[in-house]
Amino acid sequence: MEKNAKIYVAGHRGMVGSAIVRELERQGYHNTITRTHRELDLCRQTEVEEFFAQERPEYVFLAAAKVGGIEANQSALADFMYDNMILEMNVIHAAWKNGCKKLEFLGSSCIYPRMAPQPMPESCLLTSELEKTNEAYALAKISGLKYCEFLNRQYGTDYISVMPTNLYGPNDNYHPTHSHVLPALIRRFHEAKESGAPTVTCWGDGSALREFLYVDDLANLCVFLMNNYSGNETVNAGTGKELSIRQLTQLVAKVVGYEGEILWDTTKPNGTPRKLLDVSKATRLGWTYKTELEDGIRLAYADFLNNPMRAER
């Protein structure tokens, strides 16, 4: 990307999009354009087409998405599938129609099969069935990355996709029921510490294994790939390290300073048993993560404490 190129970051108010904006500014890209949801509803095709025809961005980072944890994914299956699929198709199609030089699509590791080989290589996509608790979201994301691939194959575009592992960091969503596991734990343990609660109950049995990537590290990879990668196959974004949810809860409790007992509600689902990405492709390209998990959780907790309005979402 040229330093003066016009770059559109879709979803710039979200955790990933805001991190990409920060990274672009850090690297000297200052011609970034953004729109709030009020200014541009990405689910409305006419609005999206008018925006692209008027602004004609040269590069696009598609980080906008409707996201949530297990409970949100299970209770709003149709909403998650419709909103994500519509906004993806609108943006990718409008970018192609208006001659965008390169587009980067942000997906999720939930696109891979429930019982995928571990660590999960990019090549295991669509080799067996998905995890049911986030199937709707995964299908929408698969559709987005496949549309990028098909445009490349049919029209010779240079559209790439990145599949991050579980993300956390500044500007995360700390909603008590509609957030992902790590920010949800930060809020839960903080509130338990503040109220003096003797116990905190977590979902499942704590055995599920997960990998976590600090969002600013992802943003660094996103810009790196925009400048250094072209291809139809997605690129995994992660650390290559995992821990159990039980270990994660203990780590978050330590960072927050909660000293009560952690209980487990085994009537609730664990989700996919294990989700570890094979990050060898990103490594071969010359990229690796920088932020270790405990350091990242401390940064995320500081973000939570310094943004009371966000904590109330």
C-alpha positions in Angstrom: 0.0 0.0 0.0 1.3 3.5 -0.8 1.5 5.8 2.2 -1.0 8.2 0.6 -3.4 5.6 -0.7 -7.1 5.9 0.2 -7.8 3.2 2.7 -11.3 2.3 4.0 -11.6 0.5 7.3 -15.1 -1.0 7.7 -16.0 -1.4 11.3 -13.6 1.1 12.7 -15.4 1.5 16.0 -15.1 -2.2 16.8 -12.2 -3.8 18.6 -10.5 -5.1 15.4 -11.3 -2.1 13.2 -10.1 0.5 15.7 -6.8 -1.5 16.2 -6.3 -1.5 12.4 -6.8 2.3 12.3 -4.2 2.7 15.1 -1.8 0.4 13.3 -2.2 2.3 10.0 -1.6 5.6 11.7 1.5 4.1 13.5 2.9 3.1 10.2 2.4 6.4 8.5 -0.8 5.8 6.6 -2.9 9.0 7.0 -5.5 8.8 4.2 -7.9 6.5 6.1 -11.6 6.9 5.6 -14.3 5.6 8.0 -18.0 5.7 8.5 -20.1 5.1 11.6 -23.1 2.8 11.4 -25.3 5.9 11.6 -23.5 7.4 8.5 -23.4 4.1 6.5 -25.5 1.0 7.2 -23.5 -1.8 5.6 -26.5 -4.0 5.5 -28.2 -1.6 3.0 -26.9 -2.4 -0.5 -27.8 1.0 -2.0 -26.0 3.0 0.7 -22.9 0.8 0.3 -22.8 1.1 -3.5 -23.2 4.9 -3.3 -20.4 5.2 -0.7 -18.0 3.2 -2.8 -18.9 5.0 -6.0 -18.3 8.4 -4.3 -15.2 7.6 -2.3 -13.5 4.9 -4.4 -11.2 3.5 -1.8 -8.1 1.8 -3.1 -7.7 -0.6 -0.2 -10.3 -2.0 2.1 -10.0 -3.8 5.5 -13.4 -5.5 6.1 -13.5 -5.8 9.9 -17.2 -5.0 10.4 -19.3 -7.9 11.8 -22.1 -8.8 14.2 -20.3 -10.7 17.0 -21.1 -12.4 20.3 -20.3 -15.3 22.6 -22.0 -18.8 22.8 -25.2 -17.5 24.3 -25.7 -14.7 21.7 -24.9 -17.1 18.9 -27.4 -19.7 20.1 -30.2 -17.2 20.7 -30.0 -15.2 17.5 -29.0 -17.7 14.8 -30.9 -16.0 12.0 -29.7 -12.5 12.9 -26.0 -13.6 13.1 -26.2 -15.3 9.7 -28.3 -12.6 7.9 -26.5 -9.5 9.2 -23.0 -10.8 8.6 -23.7 -12.3 5.2 -25.4 -9.2 3.9 -22.8 -6.7 5.0 -20.0 -8.9 3.8 -21.5 -9.3 0.3 -22.4 -5.7 0.0 -18.9 -4.4 0.9 -16.9 -7.0 -1.2 -19.2 -6.6 -4.2 -19.1 -2.8 -4.1 -15.3 -2.9 -3.8 -15.1 -5.1 -6.9 -17.5 -2.9 -8.9 -15.5 0.2 -8.1 -12.0 -1.1 -8.9 -10.6 -1.5 -5.4 -7.0 -2.6 -5.7 -7.0 -5.0 -2.7 -9.4 -6.1 0.0 -8.7 -7.9 3.2 -11.6 -9.9 4.7 -11.5 -10.6 8.5 -13.1 -13.9 9.5 -12.9 -16.1 12.6 -11.4 -19.4 13.5 -14.9 -20.8 14.1 -15.0 -21.4 10.3 -13.1 -24.6 10.9 -14.7 -28.0 11.7 -15.6 -28.9 15.2 -13.3 -31.9 15.2 -10.6 -30.4 12.9 -7.0 -31.7 13.3 -5.1 -29.7 15.9 -3.4 -27.3 15.3 -5.9 -26.3 12.6 -4.3 -25.7 9.2 -6.0 -23.4 6.6 -6.5 -26.5 4.5 -9.0 -28.1 6.9 -11.8 -25.7 5.9 -15.0 -27.5 4.9 -13.6 -31.0 5.6 -16.3 -31.9 8.2 -19.2 -30.4 10.2 -19.1 -27.1 12.1 -19.5 -26.5 15.8 -23.3 -26.1 16.3 -23.1 -23.3 18.9 -21.7 -20.8 16.3 -22.7 -22.5 13.0 -24.7 -19.5 11.7 -21.8 -17.0 12.2 -19.3 -19.5 10.8 -21.4 -20.1 7.6 -21.6 -16.3 7.0 -17.8 -16.0 7.4 -17.2 -18.9 5.1 -19.4 -17.3 2.5 -17.4 -14.1 2.7 -14.0 -15.7 2.3 -15.3 -17.9 -0.5 -16.7 -14.9 -2.3 -13.3 -13.2 -2.2 -11.7 -16.4 -3.6 -14.3 -16.7 -6.4 -13.8 -13.0 -7.4 -10.1 -13.7 -7.6 -10.6 -16.8 -9.7 -13.2 -15.3 -12.0 -12.0 -11.6 -12.3 -8.4 -11.6 -11.2 -8.9 -9.5 -8.1 -6.4 -9.5 -5.3 -8.7 -10.1 -2.3 -7.3 -12.0 0.7 -8.8 -13.3 4.0 -7.4 -13.6 7.5 -8.8 -16.0 10.2 -8.0 -14.8 13.7 -8.2 -16.9 16.8 -10.0 -15.6 19.9 -9.2 -11.9 20.2 -9.1 -9.4 23.1 -7.8 -6.0 24.0 -8.7 -2.3 23.8 -12.3 -1.4 22.7 -13.6 -4.9 23.5 -17.2 -5.7 24.3 -17.7 -6.4 28.0 -21.5 -7.1 27.9 -22.4 -9.6 30.5 -24.2 -12.0 28.1 -23.2 -10.9 24.6 -19.4 -10.8 24.9 -16.7 -13.4 24.2 -15.2 -15.4 27.0 -12.2 -13.3 28.0 -13.9 -9.9 28.2 -16.9 -11.6 29.9 -14.5 -13.0 32.6 -12.8 -9.6 33.1 -16.2 -8.0 33.8 -17.5 -10.9 36.0 -14.4 -11.1 38.2 -14.2 -7.3 38.5 -17.8 -7.1 39.7 -17.3 -10.0 42.0 -14.2 -8.3 43.5 -16.1 -5.0 43.9 -19.1 -6.7 45.5 -17.1 -9.0 47.7 -18.8 -12.1 46.2 -17.4 -15.3 47.7 -17.8 -17.3 44.4 -17.9 -16.9 40.7 -19.7 -19.5 38.5 -18.4 -20.1 35.0 -20.0 -22.1 32.1 -19.0 -25.7 31.3 -16.3 -27.6 33.1 -13.3 -25.5 32.1 -11.7 -28.3 30.0 -12.1 -26.6 26.6 -8.8 -25.4 25.2 -8.5 -22.0 23.6 -5.9 -19.7 22.0 -6.0 -15.9 22.4 -4.4 -13.1 20.4 -4.0 -9.5 21.5 -5.9 -7.3 19.0 -3.1 -4.9 18.3 -0.9 -7.9 17.2 -3.7 -8.9 14.8 -3.8 -5.4 13.4 -0.1 -5.5 12.8 -0.5 -8.8 10.9 -3.4 -7.3 8.8 -1.3 -4.5 7.5 1.6 -6.9 7.0 -0.5 -9.2 4.9 -2.0 -6.4 2.9 1.6 -5.5 1.9 3.1 -9.0 1.6 0.5 -11.6 0.7 -1.7 -12.5 -2.2 -3.6 -15.8 -2.5 -6.9 -17.6 -2.4 -6.2 -19.5 0.8 -6.9 -17.7 4.0 -4.1 -17.0 6.6 -4.5 -18.0 10.2 -3.8 -15.4 12.8 -2.8 -16.6 16.3 -0.1 -17.3 18.7 0.2 -21.1 18.3 -0.2 -21.4 22.1 -3.3 -22.7 24.0 -4.6 -23.0 27.6 -7.8 -24.4 29.2 -10.7 -22.2 30.1 -10.1 -23.2 33.7 -6.5 -21.9 33.4 -7.8 -18.7 31.7 -10.3 -18.0 34.5 -7.5 -18.4 37.1 -5.3 -16.0 35.1 -8.0 -13.4 34.7 -8.9 -13.7 38.5 -5.2 -13.1 39.3 -4.9 -10.0 37.0 -8.2 -8.5 38.4 -7.3 -9.4 42.0 -10.3 -11.6 42.7 -9.5 -14.1 45.5 -12.8 -16.0 45.8 -13.7 -19.5 44.7 -14.4 -20.3 41.0 -17.3 -22.8 40.5 -18.4 -24.5 37.2 -21.9 -25.0 35.9 -21.6 -28.3 33.9 -25.1 -28.0 32.6 -23.8 -25.3 30.3 -21.9 -26.0 27.0 -18.2 -26.0 26.7 -18.3 -25.2 23.0 -15.7 -26.7 20.6 -13.4 -29.0 22.7 -10.2 -27.5 21.2 -9.4 -24.5 18.9 -5.7 -24.1 18.2 -4.6 -22.5 14.9 -1.7 -23.7 12.9 0.2 -20.4 12.4 3.1 -21.8 10.4 2.0 -20.0 7.2 2.1 -16.5 8.9 5.5 -17.5 10.4 6.8 -18.5 7.0 5.7 -15.1 5.6 7.8 -13.4 8.3 5.3 -12.5 11.0 4.9 -13.5 14.7 2.9 -12.2 17.6 4.4 -9.9 20.3 2.1 -9.7 23.3 2.0 -12.5 25.8 -1.4 -13.4 27.3 -0.9 -12.2 30.9 0.5 -8.9 29.7 -2.4 -8.5 27.2 -5.0 -9.3 29.9 -3.5 -6.5 32.1 -3.8 -4.1 29.2 -7.4 -5.2 28.5 -8.3 -4.8 32.2 -6.9 -1.3 32.2 -9.0 -0.6 29.1 -12.1 -1.9 31.0 -11.4 0.2 34.0 -10.8 3.4 32.0 -13.9 3.1 29.9 -17.0 2.9 32.2 -19.4 3.5 29.4 -18.0 0.5 27.4 -18.3 -1.7 30.5 -22.0 -1.0 30.6 -22.7 -2.2 27.0 
